[in-house]
């Protein structure tokens, strides 16, 4: 509940950790699971908005998107190369190849 979240945040900010064992579990879930996801989503959203503004500023077109210059196709091509080379087992290789393909395009 919202009241529990507020009390956990206030106790973490002011250093008063007088919580029941269930409160400690809720604090662990809040700070170890939920908060990193929220911050990651905010960072990804900010990066996507900045990339959209850059595309629109470079092309001087308010309707510009990654498909205009083929950046999405380049990223898909790079990801396909990584998958065809059977590099999908490593976590970083497919996104790295996709990013390289997008930059090369």
Biopython code that builds the backbone (N, CA, C, O; Angstrom):
import numpy as np
from Bio.PDB.StructureBuilder import StructureBuilder

atoms = [
    (1, "UNK", "N", (0.812, -1.204, 0.000)),
    (1, "UNK", "CA", (0.000, 0.000, 0.000)),
    (1, "UNK", "C", (0.854, 1.267, 0.000)),
    (1, "UNK", "O", (2.029, 1.235, 0.365)),
    (2, "UNK", "N", (0.259, 2.362, -0.406)),
    (2, "UNK", "CA", (0.965, 3.625, -0.534)),
    (2, "UNK", "C", (1.508, 4.116, 0.800)),
    (2, "UNK", "O", (2.592, 4.696, 0.854)),
    (3, "UNK", "N", (0.771, 3.891, 1.866)),
    (3, "UNK", "CA", (1.240, 4.297, 3.192)),
    (3, "UNK", "C", (2.491, 3.549, 3.617)),
    (3, "UNK", "O", (3.389, 4.137, 4.220)),
    (4, "UNK", "N", (2.563, 2.258, 3.308)),
    (4, "UNK", "CA", (3.752, 1.471, 3.632)),
    (4, "UNK", "C", (4.955, 1.945, 2.828)),
    (4, "UNK", "O", (6.065, 2.022, 3.357)),
    (5, "UNK", "N", (4.742, 2.263, 1.550)),
    (5, "UNK", "CA", (5.840, 2.748, 0.714)),
    (5, "UNK", "C", (6.369, 4.068, 1.256)),
    (5, "UNK", "O", (7.580, 4.281, 1.323)),
    (6, "UNK", "N", (5.451, 4.955, 1.643)),
    (6, "UNK", "CA", (5.872, 6.243, 2.189)),
    (6, "UNK", "C", (6.637, 6.059, 3.490)),
    (6, "UNK", "O", (7.653, 6.722, 3.701)),
    (7, "UNK", "N", (6.177, 5.180, 4.361)),
    (7, "UNK", "CA", (6.875, 4.964, 5.628)),
    (7, "UNK", "C", (8.241, 4.326, 5.411)),
    (7, "UNK", "O", (9.192, 4.651, 6.121)),
    (8, "UNK", "N", (8.350, 3.426, 4.444)),
    (8, "UNK", "CA", (9.649, 2.809, 4.151)),
    (8, "UNK", "C", (10.612, 3.854, 3.601)),
    (8, "UNK", "O", (11.777, 3.892, 3.998)),
    (9, "UNK", "N", (10.136, 4.700, 2.693)),
    (9, "UNK", "CA", (11.003, 5.740, 2.135)),
    (9, "UNK", "C", (11.444, 6.729, 3.206)),
    (9, "UNK", "O", (12.614, 7.109, 3.252)),
    (10, "UNK", "N", (10.520, 7.152, 4.071)),
    (10, "UNK", "CA", (10.875, 8.090, 5.131)),
    (10, "UNK", "C", (11.842, 7.472, 6.131)),
    (10, "UNK", "O", (12.771, 8.136, 6.590)),
    (11, "UNK", "N", (11.630, 6.208, 6.471)),
    (11, "UNK", "CA", (12.544, 5.557, 7.415)),
    (11, "UNK", "C", (13.928, 5.367, 6.799)),
    (11, "UNK", "O", (14.934, 5.415, 7.507)),
    (12, "UNK", "N", (13.984, 5.154, 5.489)),
    (12, "UNK", "CA", (15.286, 5.011, 4.824)),
    (12, "UNK", "C", (15.998, 6.359, 4.733)),
    (12, "UNK", "O", (17.217, 6.435, 4.891)),
    (13, "UNK", "N", (15.231, 7.427, 4.478)),
    (13, "UNK", "CA", (15.832, 8.759, 4.361)),
    (13, "UNK", "C", (16.348, 9.277, 5.692)),
    (13, "UNK", "O", (17.426, 9.868, 5.751)),
    (14, "UNK", "N", (15.587, 9.061, 6.770)),
    (14, "UNK", "CA", (15.959, 9.612, 8.072)),
    (14, "UNK", "C", (16.679, 8.613, 8.961)),
    (14, "UNK", "O", (17.033, 8.948, 10.091)),
    (15, "UNK", "N", (16.902, 7.417, 8.490)),
    (15, "UNK", "CA", (17.705, 6.440, 9.213)),
    (15, "UNK", "C", (17.014, 5.757, 10.369)),
    (15, "UNK", "O", (17.688, 5.158, 11.207)),
    (16, "UNK", "N", (15.727, 5.819, 10.449)),
    (16, "UNK", "CA", (15.007, 5.123, 11.515)),
    (16, "UNK", "C", (14.463, 3.821, 10.957)),
    (16, "UNK", "O", (13.416, 3.789, 10.310)),
    (17, "UNK", "N", (15.183, 2.765, 11.215)),
    (17, "UNK", "CA", (14.798, 1.463, 10.675)),
    (17, "UNK", "C", (14.097, 0.618, 11.748)),
    (17, "UNK", "O", (14.526, -0.500, 12.035)),
    (18, "UNK", "N", (13.043, 1.142, 12.327)),
    (18, "UNK", "CA", (12.261, 0.400, 13.306)),
    (18, "UNK", "C", (11.087, -0.253, 12.597)),
    (18, "UNK", "O", (9.941, 0.175, 12.737)),
    (19, "UNK", "N", (11.389, -1.298, 11.832)),
    (19, "UNK", "CA", (10.348, -1.961, 11.059)),
    (19, "UNK", "C", (10.219, -3.402, 11.513)),
    (19, "UNK", "O", (11.158, -3.997, 12.041)),
    (20, "UNK", "N", (9.055, -3.934, 11.298)),
    (20, "UNK", "CA", (8.823, -5.356, 11.547)),
    (20, "UNK", "C", (9.535, -6.162, 10.462)),
    (20, "UNK", "O", (9.946, -5.594, 9.450)),
    (21, "UNK", "N", (9.689, -7.468, 10.652)),
    (21, "UNK", "CA", (10.329, -8.277, 9.607)),
    (21, "UNK", "C", (9.630, -8.171, 8.252)),
    (21, "UNK", "O", (10.283, -8.218, 7.210)),
    (22, "UNK", "N", (8.317, -8.029, 8.267)),
    (22, "UNK", "CA", (7.599, -7.854, 6.997)),
    (22, "UNK", "C", (7.970, -6.530, 6.369)),
    (22, "UNK", "O", (8.054, -6.437, 5.144)),
    (23, "UNK", "N", (8.196, -5.497, 7.173)),
    (23, "UNK", "CA", (8.616, -4.198, 6.665)),
    (23, "UNK", "C", (9.997, -4.267, 6.037)),
    (23, "UNK", "O", (10.263, -3.595, 5.040)),
    (24, "UNK", "N", (10.870, -5.069, 6.611)),
    (24, "UNK", "CA", (12.207, -5.246, 6.027)),
    (24, "UNK", "C", (12.108, -5.951, 4.679)),
    (24, "UNK", "O", (12.859, -5.640, 3.755)),
    (25, "UNK", "N", (11.195, -6.886, 4.570)),
    (25, "UNK", "CA", (10.982, -7.561, 3.291)),
    (25, "UNK", "C", (10.443, -6.587, 2.255)),
    (25, "UNK", "O", (10.890, -6.579, 1.109)),
    (26, "UNK", "N", (9.475, -5.760, 2.666)),
    (26, "UNK", "CA", (8.936, -4.761, 1.754)),
    (26, "UNK", "C", (10.003, -3.764, 1.332)),
    (26, "UNK", "O", (10.037, -3.343, 0.175)),
    (27, "UNK", "N", (10.884, -3.379, 2.272)),
    (27, "UNK", "CA", (11.969, -2.445, 1.945)),
    (27, "UNK", "C", (12.929, -3.073, 0.953)),
    (27, "UNK", "O", (13.391, -2.403, 0.029)),
    (28, "UNK", "N", (13.235, -4.354, 1.131)),
    (28, "UNK", "CA", (14.136, -5.034, 0.200)),
    (28, "UNK", "C", (13.512, -5.110, -1.186)),
    (28, "UNK", "O", (14.194, -4.891, -2.187)),
    (29, "UNK", "N", (12.225, -5.419, -1.252)),
    (29, "UNK", "CA", (11.546, -5.471, -2.551)),
    (29, "UNK", "C", (11.531, -4.091, -3.192)),
    (29, "UNK", "O", (11.754, -3.957, -4.396)),
    (30, "UNK", "N", (11.268, -3.065, -2.386)),
    (30, "UNK", "CA", (11.189, -1.711, -2.925)),
    (30, "UNK", "C", (12.532, -1.236, -3.460)),
    (30, "UNK", "O", (12.605, -0.710, -4.570)),
    (31, "UNK", "N", (13.595, -1.416, -2.682)),
    (31, "UNK", "CA", (14.893, -0.874, -3.070)),
    (31, "UNK", "C", (15.707, -1.792, -3.967)),
    (31, "UNK", "O", (16.567, -1.313, -4.707)),
    (32, "UNK", "N", (15.464, -3.083, -3.923)),
    (32, "UNK", "CA", (16.256, -4.018, -4.727)),
    (32, "UNK", "C", (15.571, -4.451, -6.012)),
    (32, "UNK", "O", (16.244, -4.887, -6.946)),
    (33, "UNK", "N", (14.235, -4.341, -6.084)),
    (33, "UNK", "CA", (13.511, -4.795, -7.268)),
    (33, "UNK", "C", (12.814, -3.641, -7.975)),
    (33, "UNK", "O", (13.051, -3.399, -9.158)),
    (34, "UNK", "N", (11.961, -2.936, -7.257)),
    (34, "UNK", "CA", (11.103, -1.940, -7.892)),
    (34, "UNK", "C", (11.842, -0.669, -8.280)),
    (34, "UNK", "O", (11.699, -0.193, -9.405)),
    (35, "UNK", "N", (12.634, -0.112, -7.362)),
    (35, "UNK", "CA", (13.299, 1.158, -7.635)),
    (35, "UNK", "C", (14.296, 1.071, -8.797)),
    (35, "UNK", "O", (14.319, 1.982, -9.626)),
    (36, "UNK", "N", (15.123, 0.015, -8.898)),
    (36, "UNK", "CA", (16.003, -0.072, -10.076)),
    (36, "UNK", "C", (15.237, -0.157, -11.393)),
    (36, "UNK", "O", (15.676, 0.399, -12.400)),
    (37, "UNK", "N", (14.103, -0.843, -11.396)),
    (37, "UNK", "CA", (13.294, -0.921, -12.616)),
    (37, "UNK", "C", (12.713, 0.433, -12.985)),
    (37, "UNK", "O", (12.696, 0.807, -14.158)),
    (38, "UNK", "N", (12.241, 1.162, -11.994)),
    (38, "UNK", "CA", (11.676, 2.486, -12.250)),
    (38, "UNK", "C", (12.743, 3.414, -12.804)),
    (38, "UNK", "O", (12.497, 4.126, -13.778)),
    (39, "UNK", "N", (13.918, 3.416, -12.201)),
    (39, "UNK", "CA", (14.999, 4.292, -12.663)),
    (39, "UNK", "C", (15.501, 3.888, -14.048)),
    (39, "UNK", "O", (15.834, 4.753, -14.858)),
    (40, "UNK", "N", (15.558, 2.592, -14.330)),
    (40, "UNK", "CA", (15.969, 2.137, -15.654)),
    (40, "UNK", "C", (14.960, 2.546, -16.708)),
    (40, "UNK", "O", (15.339, 2.973, -17.799)),
    (41, "UNK", "N", (13.685, 2.421, -16.397)),
    (41, "UNK", "CA", (12.652, 2.841, -17.350)),
    (41, "UNK", "C", (12.717, 4.336, -17.615)),
    (41, "UNK", "O", (12.528, 4.774, -18.750)),
    (42, "UNK", "N", (12.979, 5.119, -16.587)),
    (42, "UNK", "CA", (13.094, 6.564, -16.776)),
    (42, "UNK", "C", (14.308, 6.901, -17.642)),
    (42, "UNK", "O", (14.230, 7.789, -18.491)),
    (43, "UNK", "N", (15.431, 6.201, -17.435)),
    (43, "UNK", "CA", (16.629, 6.459, -18.234)),
    (43, "UNK", "C", (16.425, 6.048, -19.692)),
    (43, "UNK", "O", (16.855, 6.762, -20.597)),
    (44, "UNK", "N", (15.784, 4.922, -19.926)),
    (44, "UNK", "CA", (15.519, 4.478, -21.302)),
    (44, "UNK", "C", (14.567, 5.433, -22.002)),
    (44, "UNK", "O", (14.771, 5.756, -23.173)),
    (45, "UNK", "N", (13.540, 5.886, -21.316)),
    (45, "UNK", "CA", (12.611, 6.849, -21.898)),
    (45, "UNK", "C", (13.301, 8.157, -22.244)),
    (45, "UNK", "O", (13.032, 8.745, -23.291)),
    (46, "UNK", "N", (14.183, 8.614, -21.375)),
    (46, "UNK", "CA", (14.933, 9.840, -21.657)),
    (46, "UNK", "C", (15.855, 9.660, -22.858)),
    (46, "UNK", "O", (15.961, 10.557, -23.694)),
    (47, "UNK", "N", (16.519, 8.518, -22.951)),
    (47, "UNK", "CA", (17.410, 8.263, -24.089)),
    (47, "UNK", "C", (16.631, 8.196, -25.399)),
    (47, "UNK", "O", (17.085, 8.716, -26.418)),
    (48, "UNK", "N", (15.464, 7.560, -25.378)),
    (48, "UNK", "CA", (14.649, 7.490, -26.591)),
    (48, "UNK", "C", (14.151, 8.867, -27.011)),
    (48, "UNK", "O", (14.116, 9.176, -28.203)),
    (49, "UNK", "N", (13.769, 9.688, -26.052)),
    (49, "UNK", "CA", (13.296, 11.032, -26.411)),
    (49, "UNK", "C", (14.432, 11.883, -26.958)),
    (49, "UNK", "O", (14.222, 12.662, -27.887)),
    (50, "UNK", "N", (15.622, 11.749, -26.404)),
    (50, "UNK", "CA", (16.774, 12.504, -26.912)),
    (50, "UNK", "C", (17.138, 12.054, -28.325)),
    (50, "UNK", "O", (17.451, 12.881, -29.181)),
    (51, "UNK", "N", (17.096, 10.746, -28.569)),
    (51, "UNK", "CA", (17.419, 10.271, -29.920)),
    (51, "UNK", "C", (16.381, 10.753, -30.930)),
    (51, "UNK", "O", (16.733, 11.082, -32.063)),
    (52, "UNK", "N", (15.113, 10.800, -30.538)),
    (52, "UNK", "CA", (14.084, 11.320, -31.433)),
    (52, "UNK", "C", (14.281, 12.790, -31.739)),
    (52, "UNK", "O", (14.114, 13.217, -32.881)),
    (53, "UNK", "N", (14.633, 13.565, -30.733)),
    (53, "UNK", "CA", (14.891, 14.988, -30.941)),
    (53, "UNK", "C", (16.103, 15.189, -31.845)),
    (53, "UNK", "O", (16.110, 16.093, -32.681)),
    (54, "UNK", "N", (17.121, 14.359, -31.683)),
    (54, "UNK", "CA", (18.304, 14.473, -32.540)),
    (54, "UNK", "C", (17.971, 14.166, -34.003)),
    (54, "UNK", "O", (18.413, 14.875, -34.907)),
    (55, "UNK", "N", (17.196, 13.118, -34.227)),
    (55, "UNK", "CA", (16.789, 12.808, -35.600)),
    (55, "UNK", "C", (15.996, 13.952, -36.207)),
    (55, "UNK", "O", (16.233, 14.344, -37.349)),
    (56, "UNK", "N", (15.062, 14.483, -35.447)),
    (56, "UNK", "CA", (14.241, 15.567, -35.970)),
    (56, "UNK", "C", (15.052, 16.840, -36.170)),
    (56, "UNK", "O", (14.776, 17.603, -37.096)),
    (57, "UNK", "N", (16.037, 17.082, -35.330)),
    (57, "UNK", "CA", (16.880, 18.263, -35.490)),
    (57, "UNK", "C", (17.841, 18.155, -36.652)),
    (57, "UNK", "O", (18.074, 19.137, -37.357)),
    (58, "UNK", "N", (18.403, 16.973, -36.862)),
    (58, "UNK", "CA", (19.356, 16.780, -37.960)),
    (58, "UNK", "C", (18.648, 16.864, -39.302)),
    (58, "UNK", "O", (19.147, 17.494, -40.234)),
    (59, "UNK", "N", (17.491, 16.234, -39.402)),
    (59, "UNK", "CA", (16.777, 16.186, -40.676)),
    (59, "UNK", "C", (15.869, 17.394, -40.898)),
    (59, "UNK", "O", (15.331, 17.568, -41.991)),
    (60, "UNK", "N", (15.694, 18.231, -39.873)),
    (60, "UNK", "CA", (14.790, 19.385, -39.937)),
    (60, "UNK", "C", (13.389, 18.964, -40.379)),
    (60, "UNK", "O", (12.737, 19.640, -41.175)),
    (61, "UNK", "N", (12.955, 17.848, -39.847)),
    (61, "UNK", "CA", (11.659, 17.282, -40.190)),
    (61, "UNK", "C", (10.997, 16.818, -38.894)),
    (61, "UNK", "O", (11.525, 15.923, -38.234)),
    (62, "UNK", "N", (9.865, 17.393, -38.514)),
    (62, "UNK", "CA", (9.231, 16.976, -37.266)),
    (62, "UNK", "C", (8.646, 15.555, -37.311)),
    (62, "UNK", "O", (8.257, 15.017, -36.274)),
    (63, "UNK", "N", (8.582, 14.957, -38.482)),
    (63, "UNK", "CA", (8.054, 13.599, -38.601)),
    (63, "UNK", "C", (9.159, 12.555, -38.766)),
    (63, "UNK", "O", (8.871, 11.395, -39.062)),
    (64, "UNK", "N", (10.419, 12.951, -38.578)),
    (64, "UNK", "CA", (11.541, 12.016, -38.775)),
    (64, "UNK", "C", (11.530, 10.936, -37.692)),
    (64, "UNK", "O", (11.201, 11.194, -36.535)),
    (65, "UNK", "N", (11.894, 9.741, -38.093)),
    (65, "UNK", "CA", (12.013, 8.626, -37.170)),
    (65, "UNK", "C", (13.158, 7.732, -37.629)),
    (65, "UNK", "O", (13.728, 7.982, -38.691)),
    (66, "UNK", "N", (13.514, 6.705, -36.874)),
    (66, "UNK", "CA", (14.648, 5.855, -37.251)),
    (66, "UNK", "C", (14.475, 5.120, -38.577)),
    (66, "UNK", "O", (15.456, 4.670, -39.169)),
    (67, "UNK", "N", (13.236, 4.995, -39.046)),
    (67, "UNK", "CA", (12.999, 4.299, -40.312)),
    (67, "UNK", "C", (13.325, 5.193, -41.509)),
    (67, "UNK", "O", (13.500, 4.694, -42.621)),
    (68, "UNK", "N", (13.409, 6.499, -41.295)),
    (68, "UNK", "CA", (13.650, 7.433, -42.390)),
    (68, "UNK", "C", (14.999, 7.195, -43.043)),
    (68, "UNK", "O", (15.104, 7.165, -44.269)),
    (69, "UNK", "N", (16.024, 7.027, -42.232)),
    (69, "UNK", "CA", (17.372, 6.797, -42.767)),
    (69, "UNK", "C", (17.777, 5.329, -42.801)),
    (69, "UNK", "O", (18.881, 5.003, -43.235)),
    (70, "UNK", "N", (16.913, 4.460, -42.355)),
    (70, "UNK", "CA", (17.225, 3.036, -42.371)),
    (70, "UNK", "C", (18.000, 2.564, -41.161)),
    (70, "UNK", "O", (18.601, 1.490, -41.192)),
    (71, "UNK", "N", (17.998, 3.342, -40.101)),
    (71, "UNK", "CA", (18.738, 2.963, -38.900)),
    (71, "UNK", "C", (18.149, 1.696, -38.282)),
    (71, "UNK", "O", (18.887, 0.844, -37.787)),
    (72, "UNK", "N", (16.844, 1.575, -38.309)),
    (72, "UNK", "CA", (16.211, 0.372, -37.762)),
    (72, "UNK", "C", (16.584, -0.868, -38.575)),
    (72, "UNK", "O", (16.803, -1.941, -38.012)),
    (73, "UNK", "N", (16.655, -0.721, -39.881)),
    (73, "UNK", "CA", (17.051, -1.852, -40.728)),
    (73, "UNK", "C", (18.505, -2.229, -40.470)),
    (73, "UNK", "O", (18.848, -3.411, -40.460)),
    (74, "UNK", "N", (19.365, -1.223, -40.258)),
    (74, "UNK", "CA", (20.764, -1.511, -39.937)),
    (74, "UNK", "C", (20.911, -2.236, -38.619)),
    (74, "UNK", "O", (21.730, -3.146, -38.490)),
    (75, "UNK", "N", (20.116, -1.834, -37.635)),
    (75, "UNK", "CA", (20.151, -2.514, -36.341)),
    (75, "UNK", "C", (19.646, -3.950, -36.466)),
    (75, "UNK", "O", (20.208, -4.862, -35.859)),
    (76, "UNK", "N", (18.592, -4.150, -37.248)),
    (76, "UNK", "CA", (18.076, -5.501, -37.459)),
    (76, "UNK", "C", (19.095, -6.361, -38.192)),
    (76, "UNK", "O", (19.253, -7.544, -37.889)),
    (77, "UNK", "N", (19.786, -5.761, -39.158)),
    (77, "UNK", "CA", (20.815, -6.504, -39.899)),
    (77, "UNK", "C", (21.956, -6.918, -38.970)),
    (77, "UNK", "O", (22.433, -8.051, -39.039)),
    (78, "UNK", "N", (22.395, -6.002, -38.102)),
    (78, "UNK", "CA", (23.457, -6.341, -37.152)),
    (78, "UNK", "C", (23.038, -7.433, -36.192)),
    (78, "UNK", "O", (23.830, -8.322, -35.878)),
    (79, "UNK", "N", (21.803, -7.378, -35.720)),
    (79, "UNK", "CA", (21.315, -8.428, -34.826)),
    (79, "UNK", "C", (21.220, -9.759, -35.550)),
    (79, "UNK", "O", (21.528, -10.801, -34.971)),
    (80, "UNK", "N", (20.796, -9.741, -36.819)),
    (80, "UNK", "CA", (20.725, -10.989, -37.594)),
    (80, "UNK", "C", (22.101, -11.590, -37.814)),
    (80, "UNK", "O", (22.258, -12.810, -37.777)),
    (81, "UNK", "N", (23.104, -10.740, -38.044)),
    (81, "UNK", "CA", (24.475, -11.245, -38.206)),
    (81, "UNK", "C", (24.931, -11.938, -36.922)),
    (81, "UNK", "O", (25.522, -13.016, -36.975)),
    (82, "UNK", "N", (24.657, -11.321, -35.768)),
    (82, "UNK", "CA", (25.056, -11.932, -34.501)),
    (82, "UNK", "C", (24.339, -13.259, -34.289)),
    (82, "UNK", "O", (24.934, -14.211, -33.784)),
    (83, "UNK", "N", (23.067, -13.329, -34.669)),
    (83, "UNK", "CA", (22.317, -14.573, -34.488)),
    (83, "UNK", "C", (22.812, -15.645, -35.456)),
    (83, "UNK", "O", (22.919, -16.815, -35.088)),
    (84, "UNK", "N", (23.115, -15.247, -36.697)),
    (84, "UNK", "CA", (23.628, -16.222, -37.664)),
    (84, "UNK", "C", (25.008, -16.746, -37.288)),
    (84, "UNK", "O", (25.342, -17.890, -37.600)),
    (85, "UNK", "N", (25.812, -15.921, -36.623)),
    (85, "UNK", "CA", (27.125, -16.375, -36.168)),
    (85, "UNK", "C", (27.037, -17.133, -34.848)),
    (85, "UNK", "O", (28.055, -17.482, -34.250)),
    (86, "UNK", "N", (25.805, -17.383, -34.401)),
    (86, "UNK", "CA", (25.540, -18.134, -33.173)),
    (86, "UNK", "C", (26.151, -17.452, -31.952)),
    (86, "UNK", "O", (26.701, -18.115, -31.073)),
    (87, "UNK", "N", (26.050, -16.118, -31.903)),
    (87, "UNK", "CA", (26.536, -15.372, -30.757)),
    (87, "UNK", "C", (25.397, -15.004, -29.817)),
    (87, "UNK", "O", (25.569, -14.162, -28.936)),
    (88, "UNK", "N", (24.256, -15.615, -29.994)),
    (88, "UNK", "CA", (23.101, -15.316, -29.163)),
    (88, "UNK", "C", (23.224, -15.848, -27.751)),
    (88, "UNK", "O", (22.456, -15.439, -26.881)),
    (89, "UNK", "N", (24.173, -16.755, -27.489)),
    (89, "UNK", "CA", (24.328, -17.316, -26.156)),
    (89, "UNK", "C", (24.885, -16.283, -25.180)),
    (89, "UNK", "O", (24.561, -16.308, -23.993)),
    (90, "UNK", "N", (25.719, -15.377, -25.679)),
    (90, "UNK", "CA", (26.231, -14.326, -24.806)),
    (90, "UNK", "C", (25.222, -13.196, -24.757)),
    (90, "UNK", "O", (24.568, -12.892, -25.754)),
    (91, "UNK", "N", (25.100, -12.579, -23.602)),
    (91, "UNK", "CA", (24.056, -11.569, -23.392)),
    (91, "UNK", "C", (24.337, -10.283, -24.157)),
    (91, "UNK", "O", (23.400, -9.617, -24.596)),
    (92, "UNK", "N", (25.587, -9.923, -24.325)),
    (92, "UNK", "CA", (25.940, -8.612, -24.863)),
    (92, "UNK", "C", (26.068, -8.617, -26.381)),
    (92, "UNK", "O", (25.949, -7.556, -26.994)),
    (93, "UNK", "N", (26.300, -9.743, -27.003)),
    (93, "UNK", "CA", (26.688, -9.749, -28.406)),
    (93, "UNK", "C", (25.585, -9.275, -29.350)),
    (93, "UNK", "O", (25.868, -8.478, -30.244)),
    (94, "UNK", "N", (24.361, -9.722, -29.193)),
    (94, "UNK", "CA", (23.296, -9.321, -30.111)),
    (94, "UNK", "C", (22.996, -7.827, -29.989)),
    (94, "UNK", "O", (22.913, -7.159, -31.020)),
    (95, "UNK", "N", (22.829, -7.265, -28.788)),
    (95, "UNK", "CA", (22.637, -5.811, -28.716)),
    (95, "UNK", "C", (23.845, -5.024, -29.219)),
    (95, "UNK", "O", (23.681, -3.957, -29.810)),
    (96, "UNK", "N", (25.048, -5.532, -28.993)),
    (96, "UNK", "CA", (26.244, -4.835, -29.470)),
    (96, "UNK", "C", (26.302, -4.835, -30.995)),
    (96, "UNK", "O", (26.631, -3.815, -31.600)),
    (97, "UNK", "N", (25.990, -5.955, -31.614)),
    (97, "UNK", "CA", (25.966, -6.018, -33.078)),
    (97, "UNK", "C", (24.842, -5.139, -33.639)),
    (97, "UNK", "O", (25.012, -4.505, -34.680)),
    (98, "UNK", "N", (23.701, -5.101, -32.955)),
    (98, "UNK", "CA", (22.601, -4.250, -33.395)),
    (98, "UNK", "C", (22.998, -2.784, -33.307)),
    (98, "UNK", "O", (22.707, -2.012, -34.220)),
    (99, "UNK", "N", (23.649, -2.391, -32.239)),
    (99, "UNK", "CA", (24.096, -1.013, -32.095)),
    (99, "UNK", "C", (25.137, -0.660, -33.140)),
    (99, "UNK", "O", (25.116, 0.439, -33.694)),
    (100, "UNK", "N", (26.049, -1.585, -33.415)),
    (100, "UNK", "CA", (27.069, -1.353, -34.443)),
    (100, "UNK", "C", (26.421, -1.220, -35.818)),
    (100, "UNK", "O", (26.798, -0.346, -36.600)),
    (101, "UNK", "N", (25.458, -2.073, -36.113)),
    (101, "UNK", "CA", (24.750, -1.979, -37.402)),
    (101, "UNK", "C", (23.994, -0.674, -37.542)),
    (101, "UNK", "O", (23.964, -0.087, -38.623)),
    (102, "UNK", "N", (23.376, -0.206, -36.449)),
    (102, "UNK", "CA", (22.650, 1.060, -36.504)),
    (102, "UNK", "C", (23.604, 2.225, -36.714)),
    (102, "UNK", "O", (23.307, 3.141, -37.481)),
    (103, "UNK", "N", (24.751, 2.197, -36.035)),
    (103, "UNK", "CA", (25.733, 3.274, -36.215)),
    (103, "UNK", "C", (26.356, 3.248, -37.605)),
    (103, "UNK", "O", (26.628, 4.302, -38.181)),
    (104, "UNK", "N", (26.584, 2.067, -38.144)),
    (104, "UNK", "CA", (27.166, 1.962, -39.478)),
    (104, "UNK", "C", (26.193, 2.467, -40.541)),
    (104, "UNK", "O", (26.617, 3.027, -41.552)),
    (105, "UNK", "N", (24.919, 2.275, -40.326)),
    (105, "UNK", "CA", (23.917, 2.759, -41.276)),
    (105, "UNK", "C", (23.879, 4.263, -41.250)),
    (105, "UNK", "O", (23.098, 4.873, -41.981)),
]
sb = StructureBuilder()
sb.init_structure("model")
sb.init_model(0)
sb.init_chain("A")
sb.init_seg("    ")
for serial, (resi, resn, name, xyz) in enumerate(atoms, 1):
    if name == "N":
        sb.init_residue(resn, " ", resi, " ")
    sb.init_atom(name, np.array(xyz, "f"), 0.0, 1.0, " ", f" {name:<3s}", serial, name[0])
structure = sb.get_structure()
